[in-house]
Every structure is written in structure tokens, then in C-alpha cells.
Amino acid sequence: MLDLQRSGEQPCGLVTDLLDQHLADIDRRISDLQALRTTRRGARAQADQATGRGESAVVCRIIEGASAAS
């Protein structure tokens, strides 16, 4: 960018393109984290429901549920 500026060109287009790429990356990460959060909340709710039904777990309902889903 400095080389462009030194040669008399404005690097604004490059800078805005880079910003757009970073924003898109951030949006993807947020989306991935929201999906992960939804999955984890579901696992937590299932564990609570199993406990409420009196189901016992050998180690932990969440871990056992995750390995059964694999």
C-alpha cells in the first residue's frame, strides 16, 4: 500500500477490499460460533431432560450423548 501511495496511486480500493474480506471472515466466524452455541445449548437441554426423567449416566449424559451421535 505504501508503494502504491509513493508512486502516486491511491490505495483506497485495496484497503476497502481488504476490509471487506476481513468483515466477511468475521461474519463467518460469528455464524460458526452461533451454530456451535445452538448445538451446545441443545446438548445441555437434553442432559437436563434426561436427568428430569431419572435417567442415570455412567459418566456424564452430555459426553455419552455426544459419543452416541458420532
C-alpha positions as CSV (number, residue, x, y, z in Angstrom):
1,M,0.0,0.0,0.0
2,L,2.8,2.4,0.8
3,D,4.4,1.6,-2.6
4,L,1.2,2.5,-4.3
5,Q,0.9,5.7,-2.4
6,R,4.6,6.6,-3.1
7,S,4.0,6.0,-6.8
8,G,1.1,8.5,-6.7
9,E,-1.7,5.9,-6.7
10,Q,-4.4,5.9,-4.1
11,P,-4.5,2.5,-2.2
12,C,-8.1,3.2,-1.1
13,G,-9.6,0.5,-3.3
14,L,-7.1,-2.1,-2.0
15,V,-7.8,-1.0,1.6
16,T,-11.5,-1.3,1.2
17,D,-11.2,-4.7,-0.5
18,L,-9.1,-5.9,2.5
19,L,-11.6,-4.5,4.9
20,D,-14.5,-6.3,3.1
21,Q,-12.5,-9.6,3.2
22,H,-12.0,-9.1,7.0
23,L,-15.6,-8.3,7.6
24,A,-16.7,-11.4,5.6
25,D,-14.3,-13.5,7.7
26,I,-15.7,-12.0,10.9
27,D,-19.3,-12.7,9.7
28,R,-18.4,-16.4,9.0
29,R,-16.8,-16.8,12.4
30,I,-19.8,-15.3,14.1
31,S,-22.1,-17.6,12.2
32,D,-19.9,-20.6,13.1
33,L,-19.9,-19.6,16.8
34,Q,-23.7,-19.1,16.8
35,A,-24.2,-22.6,15.3
36,L,-21.8,-24.1,17.9
37,R,-23.7,-22.3,20.7
38,T,-27.0,-23.7,19.4
39,T,-25.6,-27.2,19.4
40,R,-24.2,-26.9,22.9
41,R,-27.5,-25.5,24.3
42,G,-29.3,-28.4,22.7
43,A,-26.9,-30.9,24.4
44,R,-27.4,-29.1,27.7
45,A,-31.2,-29.2,27.4
46,Q,-31.1,-32.9,26.5
47,A,-29.0,-33.6,29.6
48,D,-31.4,-31.7,31.8
49,Q,-34.4,-33.6,30.2
50,A,-32.6,-37.0,30.8
51,T,-31.9,-36.1,34.4
52,G,-35.5,-34.9,34.9
53,R,-36.7,-38.4,33.6
54,G,-34.4,-40.0,36.2
55,E,-32.1,-41.5,33.6
56,S,-28.7,-42.2,35.0
57,A,-25.4,-41.8,33.2
58,V,-22.3,-43.8,33.7
59,V,-20.0,-40.7,33.3
60,C,-22.0,-37.8,32.0
61,R,-25.1,-37.6,29.9
62,I,-23.6,-34.9,27.6
63,I,-20.5,-37.0,26.9
64,E,-22.4,-40.2,26.4
65,G,-24.9,-38.4,24.1
66,A,-22.1,-36.9,22.0
67,S,-20.4,-40.3,21.6
68,A,-23.7,-41.9,20.6
69,A,-24.2,-39.3,18.0
70,S,-20.8,-39.9,16.4
